[in-house]
């Protein structure tokens, strides 16, 4: 199992030295990857008294491509993963360009986790359709892969048209792994058909969900063992419980985890760094 850590977007603050120290410490300790959430813009709850979303205009989010571009020059081994980039609210060709440029600058360490999101306010502000976001994301995956693999592309789809054009630079491997986030049955099916990996929730029904995804992959002529699975988990209270948790996930077929330091009451960059160090001391020998 590969063990990574969630970048504490809403709690790390704006100081670039603290942002850098979290990432460089995670790499030095031994974490395999750094995973970051994505939100472009937040809603003002003062004008929305019935707001129920977890994030608002007060929630600090570093933009993932900018964040990872900054950290790429400060690290050498740790991977970068979006978990997840809200793909349908963004222009596909621009995402292809940003991801490819980042992958070049970090020497192929990027893994692009994508999702459809839950916040209609972001879609409205970014002038994208919230209602067709799931199906549109499937065409976006196809377009991304072609732009990364080919020098010039001709494409005429339902939502995209490329008139013999291409991006430069291309990713070093001419591909970037695309992982899909979510846990609904439709998402499991989409992963089985299209994705390089899956970011589901850790819940009691996860083993059954994994089997559904794997069967879909087989039905579409794909090798289910080639599809990675990652869960985001909180740090456990004790070393023993942390190890038991990872073993349970691994037995279910999970190949990656990211331990999240967010929203568990930790205050300050140093406390987050101490927590990531303590968790690694408990489970680091289990990491692949």
SEDREN-309353 format. One line per 10 residues: number of its first residue (from 0); for each residue x, y, z of N, C-alpha, C. Coordinates in Angstrom, 3 decimals. Example, Ala and Ser with C-alpha at 12.3 -4.5 7.8 and 13.67 -1.06 7.14 Angstrom:
0> 13.190,-5.690,7.800,12.300,-4.500,7.800,13.200,-3.300,7.800 | 12.850,-2.250,7.080,13.670,-1.060,7.140,12.900,0.030,7.870
This chain:
0> 0.840,-1.195,0.000,0.000,0.000,0.000,0.875,1.244,0.000 | 0.476,2.236,-0.808,1.183,3.504,-0.838,0.479,4.489,0.091 | 1.224,5.088,0.996,0.655,5.992,1.997,1.065,7.420,1.680 | 0.049,8.262,1.488,0.278,9.685,1.259,-0.397,10.507,2.339 | -0.383,11.824,2.144,-0.954,12.716,3.150,-1.739,13.816,2.433 | -2.853,14.208,3.028,-3.664,15.293,2.491,-3.057,16.632,2.902 | -2.879,17.510,1.939,-2.424,18.857,2.240,-3.561,19.597,2.937 | -3.339,20.150,4.134,-4.430,20.747,4.916,-4.815,22.134,4.385 | -5.524,22.133,3.249,-5.827,23.363,2.531,-6.371,24.483,3.423 | -7.430,24.182,4.156,-8.144,25.236,4.877,-7.465,25.655,6.171
10> -6.394,24.950,6.564,-5.791,25.191,7.869,-4.311,25.561,7.822 | -3.661,25.378,6.688,-2.218,25.609,6.629,-1.876,27.096,6.596 | -2.782,27.916,6.074,-2.532,29.346,6.023,-1.856,29.796,4.738 | -1.429,31.061,4.707,-0.897,31.679,3.497,0.627,31.786,3.478 | 1.295,31.528,4.552,2.750,31.686,4.620,3.435,30.660,3.715 | 4.130,31.085,2.656,4.753,30.119,1.755,5.805,29.243,2.437 | 6.447,29.752,3.462,7.437,28.935,4.167,6.774,27.760,4.872 | 5.590,27.986,5.461,4.882,26.904,6.144,4.328,25.899,5.133 | 3.815,26.405,4.008,3.343,25.522,2.944,4.475,24.616,2.472 | 5.638,25.218,2.232,6.790,24.453,1.774,7.248,23.454,2.835
20> 7.250,23.864,4.096,7.760,22.994,5.161,6.885,21.762,5.350 | 5.569,21.933,5.182,4.691,20.769,5.288,5.039,19.736,4.217 | 5.204,20.208,2.974,5.478,19.286,1.875,6.864,18.658,1.981 | 7.871,19.449,2.302,9.223,18.902,2.368,9.379,17.953,3.557 | 8.661,18.217,4.647,8.682,17.289,5.778,8.008,15.981,5.404 | 6.867,16.068,4.728,6.169,14.849,4.301,7.070,13.998,3.417 | 7.816,14.630,2.515,8.727,13.888,1.651,9.876,13.283,2.461 | 10.455,14.063,3.359,11.587,13.579,4.147,11.191,12.424,5.046 | 9.985,12.489,5.599,9.506,11.422,6.484,9.322,10.128,5.710 | 8.801,10.220,4.484,8.625,9.019,3.678,7.290,8.886,2.966
30> 6.387,9.853,3.144,5.096,9.768,2.458,5.316,9.722,0.949 | 4.472,8.924,0.265,4.643,8.722,-1.166,4.036,9.840,-2.004 | 2.987,10.481,-1.488,2.342,11.520,-2.292,1.650,12.532,-1.392 | 1.419,13.691,-1.974,0.705,14.788,-1.330,-0.580,15.005,-2.122 | -1.713,14.931,-1.452,-3.013,15.065,-2.114,-3.659,16.376,-1.703 | -4.201,17.112,-2.681,-4.816,18.405,-2.395,-6.228,18.470,-2.948 | -7.128,19.057,-2.172,-8.499,19.300,-2.599,-8.552,20.553,-3.471 | -9.695,20.741,-4.140,-9.847,21.852,-5.081,-11.170,22.566,-4.870 | -11.098,23.882,-4.679,-12.275,24.745,-4.780,-11.806,26.093,-5.291 | -12.434,26.577,-6.359,-12.021,27.823,-6.981,-12.606,29.026,-6.256
40> -13.870,28.941,-5.895,-14.545,30.095,-5.319,-15.595,29.604,-4.339 | -15.810,30.373,-3.270,-16.742,29.965,-2.221,-17.938,30.890,-2.123 | -19.029,30.353,-1.624,-20.265,31.110,-1.470,-20.254,31.923,-0.184 | -20.801,33.125,-0.245,-20.980,33.966,0.936,-22.254,33.521,1.658 | -22.099,32.988,2.857,-23.265,32.468,3.574,-24.143,33.573,4.162 | -23.643,34.799,4.208,-24.464,35.898,4.716,-25.708,36.112,3.846 | -25.578,35.850,2.565,-26.708,35.989,1.656,-27.394,34.654,1.381 | -26.919,33.587,2.044,-27.491,32.256,1.850,-27.691,31.603,3.229 | -28.687,32.003,3.977,-28.866,31.501,5.343,-29.138,29.998,5.426 | -29.537,29.388,4.305,-29.809,27.952,4.306,-28.638,27.136,3.749
50> -27.454,27.746,3.657,-26.284,27.065,3.087,-25.901,25.853,3.919 | -25.624,24.714,3.252,-25.251,23.487,3.962,-23.900,22.933,3.518 | -23.264,23.556,2.541,-21.989,23.048,2.059,-20.890,23.190,3.090 | -19.862,22.327,3.018,-18.788,22.355,4.020,-17.822,23.518,3.875 | -17.767,24.150,2.698,-16.822,25.233,2.474,-17.552,26.479,1.997 | -16.994,27.646,2.315,-17.613,28.926,1.993,-16.554,29.880,1.453 | -16.948,31.148,1.269,-15.998,32.163,0.821,-14.918,32.434,1.862 | -15.117,31.984,3.093,-14.121,32.159,4.153,-13.079,31.044,4.170 | -13.299,29.992,3.384,-12.412,28.825,3.397,-11.235,29.059,2.452 | -10.019,28.969,2.982,-8.814,29.193,2.181,-8.478,27.930,1.388
60> -8.346,28.087,0.068,-7.923,26.978,-0.787,-6.836,27.466,-1.737 | -5.650,26.896,-1.632,-4.618,27.152,-2.627,-4.997,26.415,-3.916 | -4.834,27.052,-5.053,-5.177,26.422,-6.326,-4.204,25.272,-6.576 | -4.689,24.051,-6.866,-3.801,22.883,-6.894,-2.661,22.959,-7.890 | -2.913,23.416,-9.121,-1.818,23.480,-10.090,-0.751,24.483,-9.663 | -1.178,25.610,-9.133,-0.215,26.608,-8.649,0.536,26.060,-7.440 | -0.187,25.454,-6.519,0.425,24.869,-5.320,1.478,23.829,-5.687 | 1.114,22.899,-6.552,2.042,21.828,-6.903,3.196,22.351,-7.760 | 2.932,23.382,-8.573,4.032,23.987,-9.318,5.064,24.606,-8.385 | 4.587,25.259,-7.320,5.477,25.827,-6.306,6.272,24.726,-5.612
70> 5.595,23.642,-5.251,6.241,22.579,-4.493,7.117,21.675,-5.352 | 6.880,21.663,-6.662,7.669,20.800,-7.540,9.149,21.150,-7.483 | 9.453,22.448,-7.372,10.846,22.866,-7.323,11.499,22.703,-5.969 | 10.705,22.366,-4.951,11.222,22.211,-3.594,11.325,20.752,-3.163 | 10.842,19.840,-3.999,10.820,18.413,-3.680,11.412,17.636,-4.847 | 11.698,16.359,-4.600,12.300,15.534,-5.650,11.609,14.207,-5.858 | 10.962,13.666,-4.824,10.419,12.316,-4.937,8.903,12.243,-4.729 | 8.367,13.037,-3.855,6.976,12.895,-3.475,6.052,13.184,-4.662 | 5.027,12.354,-4.815,4.074,12.554,-5.888,3.042,13.608,-5.533 | 2.363,14.114,-6.559,1.306,15.105,-6.374,0.006,14.550,-6.941
80> -1.081,14.659,-6.161,-2.370,14.143,-6.599,-3.460,15.142,-6.257 | -4.358,15.373,-7.189,-5.542,16.171,-6.886,-6.631,15.226,-6.409 | -7.336,15.655,-5.369,-8.293,14.725,-4.789,-9.586,15.364,-4.299 | -10.362,15.953,-5.191,-10.260,15.891,-6.635,-10.355,17.283,-7.250 | -9.814,17.395,-8.483,-10.014,18.588,-9.287,-11.429,18.522,-9.861 | -12.199,19.607,-9.704,-13.569,19.625,-10.214,-13.497,19.907,-11.712 | -13.368,18.841,-12.479,-13.051,18.972,-13.897,-14.131,19.667,-14.721 | -15.419,19.334,-14.584,-16.398,19.918,-15.504,-16.623,21.414,-15.339 | -16.129,22.009,-14.256,-16.278,23.453,-14.131,-15.094,24.201,-14.765 | -14.193,23.448,-15.380,-13.006,24.034,-15.990,-12.959,23.725,-17.479
90> -12.281,24.590,-18.237,-12.076,24.350,-19.663,-11.095,23.189,-19.841 | -11.478,22.230,-20.656,-10.706,20.994,-20.765,-9.312,21.224,-21.337 | -9.219,21.997,-22.397,-7.903,22.229,-23.005,-6.971,22.953,-22.040 | -7.522,23.862,-21.246,-6.693,24.577,-20.273,-6.199,23.622,-19.190 | -7.059,22.710,-18.715,-6.638,21.700,-17.743,-5.538,20.830,-18.343 | -5.709,20.441,-19.607,-4.691,19.619,-20.266,-3.348,20.335,-20.282 | -3.370,21.625,-20.606,-2.135,22.418,-20.660,-1.514,22.566,-19.279 | -2.331,22.912,-18.276,-1.812,23.105,-16.920,-1.230,21.807,-16.369 | -1.959,20.717,-16.551,-1.498,19.432,-16.020,-0.218,18.981,-16.721 | -0.166,19.130,-18.035,1.026,18.714,-18.769,2.238,19.549,-18.361
100> 2.056,20.856,-18.240,3.165,21.722,-17.834,3.675,21.344,-16.446 | 2.739,21.099,-15.521,3.131,20.688,-14.179,3.846,19.346,-14.199 | 3.350,18.409,-14.999,3.961,17.085,-15.051,5.379,17.157,-15.583 | 5.630,18.056,-16.523,6.988,18.269,-17.017,7.876,18.811,-15.906 | 7.381,19.810,-15.179,8.201,20.474,-14.163,8.438,19.606,-12.933 | 7.566,18.643,-12.680,7.782,17.750,-11.525,8.267,16.371,-11.970 | 8.691,16.257,-13.225,9.282,15.019,-13.759,8.339,13.827,-13.654 | 7.090,14.034,-14.045,6.144,12.932,-14.135,5.559,12.470,-12.820 | 5.510,13.356,-11.821,5.013,12.951,-10.502,3.533,13.258,-10.287 | 2.812,13.699,-11.311,1.423,14.119,-11.143,0.452,12.967,-11.384
110> -0.559,12.915,-10.528,-1.712,12.024,-10.709,-2.955,12.904,-10.631 | -3.771,12.894,-11.677,-4.908,13.807,-11.747,-6.185,13.106,-11.276 | -6.562,13.392,-10.036,-7.848,12.937,-9.539,-8.912,13.946,-9.936 | -10.000,13.473,-10.518,-11.050,14.375,-10.988,-12.388,13.994,-10.371 | -13.303,14.955,-10.344,-14.653,14.706,-9.860,-15.584,15.763,-10.414 | -16.873,15.594,-10.115,-17.882,16.504,-10.642,-18.312,17.555,-9.634 | -17.956,17.381,-8.365,-18.246,18.390,-7.366,-19.702,18.427,-6.930 | -19.962,19.342,-5.994,-21.292,19.438,-5.388,-21.809,20.876,-5.331 | -20.975,21.848,-5.720,-21.269,23.250,-5.463,-21.741,23.964,-6.731 | -23.039,24.216,-6.898,-23.517,24.895,-8.107,-23.032,26.333,-8.214
120> -22.645,26.954,-7.093,-22.166,28.327,-7.135,-20.889,28.412,-7.968 | -19.988,27.456,-7.790,-18.747,27.467,-8.565,-19.028,27.341,-10.054 | -19.952,26.448,-10.418,-20.292,26.274,-11.830,-20.884,27.555,-12.407 | -21.736,28.200,-11.638,-22.347,29.434,-12.119,-21.297,30.510,-12.372 | -20.388,30.689,-11.425,-19.372,31.731,-11.556,-18.413,31.422,-12.705 | -18.092,30.148,-12.895,-17.167,29.746,-13.948,-17.864,29.495,-15.281 | -19.174,29.776,-15.322,-19.963,29.732,-16.551,-19.978,28.347,-17.190 | -20.182,27.319,-16.351,-20.297,25.955,-16.832,-21.624,25.367,-16.353 | -22.071,24.320,-17.044,-23.370,23.711,-16.773,-23.256,22.699,-15.640 | -23.964,22.941,-14.551,-23.939,22.036,-13.409,-24.710,20.750,-13.686
130> -25.717,20.805,-14.569,-26.640,19.683,-14.730,-26.080,18.545,-15.577 | -25.168,18.840,-16.500,-24.651,17.772,-17.368,-23.214,17.394,-17.007 | -22.783,17.737,-15.807,-21.362,17.646,-15.464,-20.831,16.216,-15.477 | -21.644,15.236,-15.108,-21.162,13.859,-15.060,-20.854,13.309,-16.440 | -21.820,13.380,-17.325,-21.614,12.859,-18.678,-20.549,13.652,-19.416 | -20.548,14.976,-19.209,-19.545,15.810,-19.884,-18.140,15.450,-19.435 | -17.987,15.042,-18.179,-16.656,14.685,-17.690,-16.080,13.479,-18.430 | -16.946,12.586,-18.924,-16.447,11.435,-19.667,-15.803,11.873,-20.977 | -16.430,12.820,-21.668,-15.824,13.332,-22.887,-14.551,14.105,-22.561 | -14.542,14.801,-21.415,-13.332,15.519,-21.021,-12.155,14.570,-20.835
140> -12.391,13.410,-20.251,-11.322,12.428,-20.063,-10.732,12.030,-21.406 | -11.600,11.768,-22.369,-11.124,11.397,-23.707,-10.293,12.515,-24.328 | -10.757,13.746,-24.202,-10.047,14.880,-24.781,-8.695,15.085,-24.098 | -8.670,14.999,-22.771,-7.406,15.140,-22.044,-6.388,14.119,-22.526 | -6.785,12.880,-22.622,-5.839,11.832,-23.001,-5.311,12.047,-24.414 | -6.156,12.478,-25.304,-5.684,12.716,-26.668,-4.732,13.914,-26.725 | -5.046,14.971,-26.010,-4.168,16.140,-26.018,-2.814,15.820,-25.408 | -2.781,14.948,-24.415,-1.513,14.579,-23.787,-0.689,13.626,-24.652 | -1.345,12.832,-25.480,-0.654,11.777,-26.220,-0.236,12.194,-27.623 | -0.950,13.163,-28.211,-0.757,13.482,-29.619,-0.247,14.918,-29.777
150> 0.562,15.112,-30.795,1.055,16.455,-31.061,-0.046,17.392,-31.516 | -0.870,16.925,-32.451,-2.015,17.698,-32.923,-3.244,16.802,-32.882 | -4.374,17.396,-32.573,-5.612,16.641,-32.381,-6.722,17.254,-33.229 | -7.477,16.374,-33.877,-8.743,16.765,-34.486,-9.846,16.039,-33.732 | -10.789,16.800,-33.224,-11.830,16.204,-32.385,-13.132,16.979,-32.580 | -14.212,16.242,-32.745,-15.529,16.863,-32.894,-16.519,16.050,-32.068 | -16.704,16.461,-30.808,-17.577,15.732,-29.900,-18.835,16.510,-29.587 | -19.523,16.068,-28.567,-20.761,16.747,-28.170,-20.469,18.104,-27.533 | -19.387,18.158,-26.720,-19.068,19.397,-25.999,-17.746,20.028,-26.419 | -16.951,19.324,-27.203,-15.621,19.810,-27.538,-15.375,19.745,-29.044
160> -14.682,20.737,-29.539,-14.223,20.723,-30.923,-12.789,21.223,-30.946 | -11.894,20.408,-31.497,-10.490,20.789,-31.639,-10.151,20.738,-33.128 | -9.884,21.867,-33.755,-9.638,21.922,-35.204,-8.171,21.739,-35.553 | -7.648,20.524,-35.358,-6.256,20.220,-35.687,-5.305,21.146,-34.937 | -5.253,20.952,-33.613,-4.433,21.792,-32.733,-3.906,20.929,-31.596 | -2.920,21.442,-30.884,-2.355,20.663,-29.795,-1.658,21.528,-28.771 | -1.300,20.904,-27.649,-0.593,21.593,-26.582,0.890,21.251,-26.640 | 1.699,22.096,-26.056,3.136,21.879,-25.960,3.614,22.656,-24.728 | 4.272,22.014,-23.750,4.843,20.670,-23.789,3.796,19.576,-23.530 | 4.191,18.365,-23.894,3.407,17.179,-23.578,3.987,16.522,-22.325
170> 3.179,15.756,-21.587,3.705,15.063,-20.398,4.865,14.138,-20.768 | 5.809,13.946,-19.894,6.977,13.103,-20.216,6.607,11.709,-20.713 | 5.554,11.122,-20.131,5.134,9.773,-20.531,3.995,9.791,-21.532 | 3.637,10.989,-22.033,2.518,11.159,-22.961,1.194,10.711,-22.351 | 1.143,10.662,-21.069,-0.084,10.348,-20.350,0.067,10.808,-18.916 | -1.041,11.091,-18.276,-1.097,11.380,-16.847,-2.209,10.516,-16.283 | -1.961,9.753,-15.234,-3.027,8.899,-14.687,-4.234,9.731,-14.261 | -5.413,9.293,-14.666,-6.667,9.946,-14.297,-7.430,9.041,-13.338 | -7.650,9.546,-12.144,-8.419,8.843,-11.129,-9.732,9.598,-10.912 | -10.806,8.865,-10.689,-12.120,9.475,-10.511,-12.538,9.355,-9.054
180> -13.047,10.450,-8.488,-13.518,10.456,-7.114,-15.025,10.319,-7.034 | -15.498,9.693,-5.954,-16.933,9.516,-5.725,-17.245,8.095,-5.319 | -18.473,7.879,-4.844,-18.793,6.541,-4.333,-20.164,6.033,-4.762 | -20.898,6.775,-5.574,-22.188,6.304,-6.058,-21.985,5.145,-7.033 | -22.994,4.260,-7.192,-22.864,3.150,-8.153,-22.491,3.610,-9.554 | -23.023,4.763,-9.991,-22.678,5.285,-11.309,-21.196,5.601,-11.407 | -20.607,6.098,-10.316,-19.176,6.416,-10.316,-18.351,5.140,-10.389 | -18.740,4.123,-9.639,-18.020,2.848,-9.690,-18.025,2.292,-11.105 | -19.145,2.418,-11.785,-19.243,1.941,-13.162,-18.365,2.777,-14.090 | -18.352,4.099,-13.888,-17.533,4.983,-14.718,-16.047,4.677,-14.526
190> -15.654,4.427,-13.298,-14.259,4.067,-13.026,-13.894,2.785,-13.755 | -14.752,1.786,-13.660,-14.477,0.510,-14.316,-14.315,0.634,-15.814 | -15.051,1.556,-16.415,-14.970,1.748,-17.862,-13.788,2.601,-18.293 | -13.457,3.636,-17.500,-12.617,4.700,-18.031,-11.344,5.017,-17.259 | -11.326,4.833,-15.963,-10.297,5.470,-15.134,-9.077,4.595,-14.895 | -7.983,5.269,-14.548,-6.779,4.579,-14.101,-6.845,4.253,-12.619 | -7.723,4.934,-11.898,-7.854,4.707,-10.466,-9.127,5.322,-9.943 | -9.401,5.040,-8.674,-10.657,5.434,-8.049,-10.367,5.982,-6.653 | -11.084,7.044,-6.285,-11.016,7.601,-4.933,-12.405,7.522,-4.303 | -12.772,6.364,-3.754,-14.058,6.221,-3.081,-13.936,6.606,-1.610
200> -15.076,6.654,-0.933,-15.073,6.859,0.511,-14.839,5.532,1.224 | -14.212,5.594,2.375,-14.060,4.429,3.236,-15.339,4.279,4.050 | -16.121,3.238,3.757,-17.376,3.005,4.473,-17.639,1.503,4.491 | -18.601,1.045,5.281,-18.801,-0.405,5.413,-19.090,-1.132,4.103 | -19.697,-0.447,3.123,-20.003,-1.090,1.858,-18.893,-1.039,0.830 | -17.701,-0.588,1.232,-16.613,-0.428,0.271,-16.230,-1.732,-0.436 | -16.085,-2.860,0.255,-15.711,-4.089,-0.471,-16.689,-4.442,-1.587 | -17.985,-4.270,-1.342,-18.967,-4.546,-2.387,-18.844,-3.549,-3.536 | -18.587,-2.285,-3.208,-18.398,-1.269,-4.249,-17.197,-1.608,-5.121 | -16.126,-2.067,-4.492,-14.920,-2.421,-5.242,-15.203,-3.583,-6.187
210> -15.949,-4.555,-5.710,-16.279,-5.686,-6.573,-17.143,-5.249,-7.752 | -18.053,-4.302,-7.533,-18.872,-3.777,-8.632,-17.991,-3.091,-9.676 | -17.049,-2.305,-9.203,-16.140,-1.632,-10.124,-15.300,-2.635,-10.902 | -14.778,-3.622,-10.213,-13.932,-4.622,-10.853,-14.706,-5.418,-11.900 | -15.959,-5.741,-11.603,-16.765,-6.493,-12.568,-17.041,-5.646,-13.808 | -17.288,-4.355,-13.605,-17.490,-3.462,-14.745,-16.241,-3.423,-15.616 | -15.083,-3.362,-14.986,-13.839,-3.360,-15.746,-13.716,-4.632,-16.588 | -13.996,-5.765,-15.991,-13.936,-7.028,-16.734,-14.913,-7.032,-17.901 | -16.118,-6.504,-17.651,-17.142,-6.478,-18.695,-16.722,-5.625,-19.891 | -15.802,-4.690,-19.654,-15.341,-3.810,-20.724,-13.940,-4.181,-21.201
220> -13.530,-5.405,-20.899,-12.264,-5.910,-21.406,-11.040,-5.311,-20.757 | -11.195,-4.788,-19.547,-10.077,-4.173,-18.852,-9.596,-5.085,-17.716 | -8.333,-4.942,-17.352,-7.771,-5.681,-16.222,-8.082,-4.916,-14.936 | -8.941,-5.437,-14.072,-9.275,-4.692,-12.849,-8.087,-4.489,-11.930 | -7.090,-5.351,-12.018,-5.911,-5.188,-11.160,-5.075,-3.977,-11.544 | -5.317,-3.430,-12.739,-4.561,-2.254,-13.178,-5.177,-0.957,-12.677 | -6.334,-1.027,-12.003,-7.043,0.159,-11.539,-6.742,0.368,-10.054 | -6.079,1.457,-9.732,-5.747,1.738,-8.342,-6.962,2.210,-7.555 | -6.894,2.073,-6.245,-7.987,2.500,-5.360,-7.365,3.222,-4.172 | -7.849,4.427,-3.908,-7.323,5.221,-2.802,-8.447,5.723,-1.910
230> -8.265,5.587,-0.601,-9.193,6.142,0.381,-8.495,7.235,1.178 | -9.249,8.271,1.491,-8.773,9.321,2.394,-9.258,8.990,3.794 | -8.322,8.936,4.743,-8.663,8.478,6.083,-8.120,9.451,7.122 | -8.740,9.529,8.284,-8.192,10.356,9.367,-7.094,9.593,10.101 | -6.204,10.301,10.785,-5.218,9.599,11.610,-5.919,8.908,12.773 | -5.572,7.664,13.029,-6.220,6.911,14.101,-5.698,7.337,15.468 | -6.473,6.995,16.491,-6.145,7.431,17.852,-4.900,6.742,18.400 | -4.671,5.506,18.010,-3.526,4.756,18.527,-2.761,4.118,17.370 | -1.524,3.743,17.643,-0.730,3.065,16.619,-1.382,1.761,16.195 | -1.905,1.015,17.137,-2.514,-0.274,16.823,-3.745,-0.102,15.936
240> -4.585,0.884,16.262,-5.787,1.090,15.454,-5.430,1.597,14.058 | -4.375,2.402,13.945,-3.946,2.883,12.631,-3.505,1.719,11.754 | -2.759,0.816,12.315,-2.267,-0.324,11.551,-3.422,-1.257,11.175 | -4.352,-1.478,12.099,-5.510,-2.323,11.812,-6.352,-1.731,10.693 | -6.501,-0.415,10.715,-7.282,0.268,9.684,-6.660,0.052,8.299 | -5.360,0.226,8.190,-4.697,0.057,6.906,-4.771,-1.390,6.427 | -4.622,-2.330,7.325,-4.698,-3.744,6.934,-6.101,-4.087,6.431 | -7.126,-3.538,7.075,-8.501,-3.792,6.630,-8.726,-3.244,5.225 | -8.239,-2.043,4.967,-8.398,-1.463,3.644,-7.621,-2.248,2.592 | -6.424,-2.664,2.951,-5.621,-3.427,2.000,-6.293,-4.756,1.672
250> -6.870,-5.401,2.667,-7.581,-6.659,2.438,-8.780,-6.467,1.512 | -9.372,-5.266,1.548,-10.520,-4.970,0.684,-10.107,-4.659,-0.743 | -8.811,-4.426,-0.968,-8.326,-4.137,-2.301,-7.837,-2.724,-2.507 | -7.731,-1.948,-1.425,-7.270,-0.564,-1.530,-5.755,-0.552,-1.715 | -5.284,0.213,-2.705,-3.854,0.244,-3.021,-3.147,1.482,-2.483 | -3.898,2.551,-2.236,-3.344,3.821,-1.761,-4.236,4.371,-0.648 | -3.626,5.102,0.269,-4.395,5.902,1.219,-3.722,7.269,1.346 | -4.523,8.263,1.697,-3.996,9.563,2.094,-4.572,9.884,3.458 | -3.704,10.130,4.410,-4.164,10.471,5.752,-4.451,11.968,5.788 | -5.638,12.322,6.264,-6.074,13.715,6.270,-5.907,14.337,7.641
260> -5.254,15.492,7.662,-5.077,16.244,8.895,-6.143,17.337,9.056 | -7.016,17.461,8.055,-7.977,18.557,8.072,-9.204,18.240,8.920 | -9.739,19.284,9.537,-11.026,19.200,10.242,-11.016,18.212,11.402 | -9.879,18.083,12.065,-9.812,17.213,13.243,-9.324,17.991,14.467 | -9.377,19.309,14.375,-9.052,20.136,15.526,-7.605,20.531,15.676 | -6.777,20.292,14.647,-5.366,20.669,14.715,-5.227,22.150,14.369 | -4.454,22.867,15.153,-4.252,24.289,14.941,-2.780,24.576,14.649 | -2.512,25.263,13.537,-1.154,25.696,13.237,-0.376,24.700,12.402 | 0.555,25.229,11.603,1.340,24.395,10.701,2.191,23.379,11.462 | 2.790,23.787,12.580,3.660,22.872,13.308,2.887,21.683,13.862
270> 1.670,21.936,14.323,0.858,20.835,14.849,0.511,19.852,13.729 | 0.257,20.357,12.539,-0.008,19.464,11.407,1.234,18.636,11.073 | 2.377,19.274,11.104,3.621,18.562,10.815,3.901,17.507,11.879 | 3.674,17.833,13.141,3.869,16.860,14.220,2.940,15.665,14.044 | 1.700,15.925,13.604,0.736,14.850,13.425,1.133,13.936,12.281 | 1.598,14.512,11.175,2.004,13.650,10.061,3.228,12.819,10.431 | 4.119,13.390,11.239,5.277,12.628,11.701,4.846,11.488,12.613 | 3.911,11.769,13.520,3.455,10.736,14.439,2.734,9.603,13.736 | 1.944,9.927,12.730,1.239,8.870,12.007,2.235,7.992,11.254 | 3.234,8.622,10.650,4.227,7.814,9.918,4.999,6.898,10.876
280> 5.288,7.379,12.060,5.970,6.531,13.031,5.154,5.279,13.339 | 3.823,5.412,13.251,2.952,4.283,13.567,2.831,3.297,12.419 | 2.839,3.793,11.165,2.474,2.919,10.045,3.474,2.919,8.911 | 4.516,3.713,8.998,5.426,3.872,7.863,5.999,2.586,7.327 | 6.215,1.599,8.197,6.791,0.340,7.728,5.810,-0.472,6.886 | 4.534,-0.074,6.862,3.531,-0.749,6.035,3.460,-0.168,4.630 | 4.154,0.949,4.389,4.065,1.617,3.103,4.917,0.902,2.066 | 4.386,0.812,0.878,5.109,0.184,-0.233,6.118,1.188,-0.788
